Amino acid sequence: MLLNKVDLVDGSALAAARAWIEARAGAIGVVETSEAKVPLALLVSDAHGPTTALRGARSLREAGAVHGLEFETSTHRPQSVLCAASLRSLLKTMPAGVLRLKGLVRTDEMPWAEIQFSGRHGSLRAALAPPASGEAAIVAIGLHGRLPTAGLEDALGACGRSTPSCRTG
């Protein structure tokens, strides 16, 4: 059993989820992951090793595996107000390997902003509502092994630092 995104809940909610699983499935193996980072091996193997579709195949594509296995995600949770000008600049110079990016963040221009990037196009606009969790989050999607997680973290981190192009008040 995979219990994903455990980083999004507090200890009591996690304990309740564990109890629910145990009550319904008994003593089974449970793997807990954070930030939607599911080990590829869990997705493509069974109790006897690689899944039947993968046995003998040289790649996921050759095996006809689900296209979702070709992608990976990275989640950034900014704790501070971000510079809207820096975010717009990032959208114009997105690091290679980022196919899609989306999220809700606080900015110096808007209480809550929706950031979107797909292909070569990006936008930053006022959000219709804050996230239900009240926490800012940005999710990036790229091809498995090609998502520049560290570079993206650095770029988003720089958007949180004061720059001359940002408002100071």
C-alpha positions in Angstrom: 0.0 0.0 0.0 1.3 3.4 -0.9 0.5 6.3 1.4 1.5 9.3 -0.6 2.1 13.0 0.3 2.4 12.4 4.0 4.1 15.8 4.2 0.8 17.5 3.7 -0.8 16.3 6.9 -0.2 16.6 10.6 0.7 13.7 13.0 -2.9 13.0 14.0 -4.2 12.9 10.4 -1.3 10.6 9.5 -2.1 8.3 12.4 -5.8 8.2 11.4 -4.8 7.3 7.8 -2.6 4.5 9.1 -5.4 3.2 11.4 -7.9 3.3 8.5 -5.5 1.3 6.3 -4.9 -1.3 9.0 -8.7 -1.6 9.8 -9.5 -2.3 6.1 -6.4 -4.1 4.8 -4.9 -5.7 7.9 -1.1 -6.1 8.3 0.1 -5.2 4.9 3.2 -3.4 3.9 2.8 0.4 3.8 5.2 2.7 2.1 5.0 6.4 3.0 6.2 9.1 0.6 6.5 12.9 0.7 6.1 15.5 -2.0 4.6 12.9 -4.5 8.1 11.3 -4.8 7.1 7.7 -5.4 10.1 5.4 -6.1 9.9 4.1 -9.6 10.5 0.6 -8.5 7.2 0.6 -6.6 5.4 1.5 -9.7 7.0 -1.0 -12.0 7.5 -4.1 -9.9 5.5 -6.8 -8.3 6.3 -9.5 -5.7 8.5 -11.3 -8.2 10.5 -8.4 -9.6 9.7 -6.4 -12.7 6.1 -6.5 -13.8 5.1 -8.8 -16.6 5.1 -5.9 -19.1 8.7 -5.0 -18.2 10.3 -8.4 -18.1 12.7 -8.6 -21.0 12.1 -5.0 -22.1 15.1 -2.7 -22.4 13.0 0.4 -21.5 9.7 1.6 -20.1 8.8 2.8 -23.6 9.6 -0.5 -25.2 7.5 -2.3 -22.6 4.5 -0.1 -23.4 4.5 1.1 -19.8 2.0 3.7 -18.7 3.2 7.1 -19.9 3.0 8.5 -16.4 6.1 6.5 -15.5 8.1 8.7 -17.9 7.6 11.8 -15.8 8.6 13.0 -12.4 7.5 15.9 -10.2 9.1 18.3 -7.8 7.3 20.4 -5.2 8.5 23.7 -3.8 6.8 25.2 -0.7 7.8 28.8 -0.4 7.4 30.1 3.1 7.9 33.8 2.2 6.2 36.3 -0.1 7.8 36.0 -3.5 8.8 38.8 -5.9 6.3 38.9 -8.8 8.9 40.5 -11.1 11.3 37.7 -10.4 8.6 35.0 -11.0 7.8 36.6 -14.4 11.4 36.6 -15.3 11.7 32.9 -14.3 8.6 32.1 -16.5 10.5 33.7 -19.5 13.7 31.8 -18.8 12.4 28.5 -17.4 15.3 26.0 -16.9 15.4 23.3 -19.6 13.7 20.1 -18.6 10.7 21.8 -16.9 7.7 20.8 -19.1 4.9 22.1 -16.8 4.8 24.2 -13.6 1.8 25.3 -11.6 1.0 26.6 -8.2 -0.5 29.1 -5.8 1.9 31.6 -4.1 1.9 34.8 -2.1 3.6 37.7 -4.0 4.5 41.3 -3.3 1.9 42.4 -5.9 -1.0 40.0 -5.0 -2.1 38.3 -1.8 -2.3 35.0 -3.7 -1.2 34.4 -7.3 -1.6 31.5 -9.6 1.6 30.6 -11.5 1.4 28.5 -14.7 4.0 27.4 -17.2 3.5 24.9 -20.1 5.9 24.5 -23.0 7.2 28.0 -23.7 4.4 30.0 -22.2 3.9 31.2 -18.6 1.6 33.4 -16.6 1.3 34.9 -13.2 -2.1 36.3 -12.3 -4.3 36.9 -9.2 -5.7 33.7 -7.9 -9.5 33.3 -7.6 -9.1 32.0 -4.0 -6.2 31.1 -1.7 -5.4 27.4 -1.4 -7.6 25.4 1.0 -4.5 24.5 3.0 -3.4 28.1 3.3 0.0 27.0 2.2 1.9 28.1 -0.9 3.1 25.4 -3.2 4.5 25.1 -6.7 4.7 21.8 -8.6 7.0 21.2 -11.6 6.8 18.3 -14.0 9.5 17.0 -16.3 10.7 13.8 -18.0 12.0 11.2 -15.6 15.7 12.0 -14.9 15.6 15.3 -16.7 13.7 17.6 -14.3 16.3 20.1 -13.0 15.2 20.0 -9.4 18.2 21.7 -7.9 18.3 24.5 -10.5 14.6 25.1 -10.1 14.9 25.2 -6.3 17.6 27.8 -6.7 15.6 29.9 -9.1 12.5 29.8 -7.0 14.5 30.5 -3.9 15.9 33.6 -5.6 12.3 34.8 -6.2 11.9 34.9 -2.4 15.0 37.1 -1.8 14.7 40.9 -2.1 15.7 42.2 -5.5 15.8 45.8 -6.9 12.9 45.1 -9.2 10.6 44.2 -6.3 8.5 46.6 -4.3 10.0 47.3 -0.9 6.8 48.2 1.0 
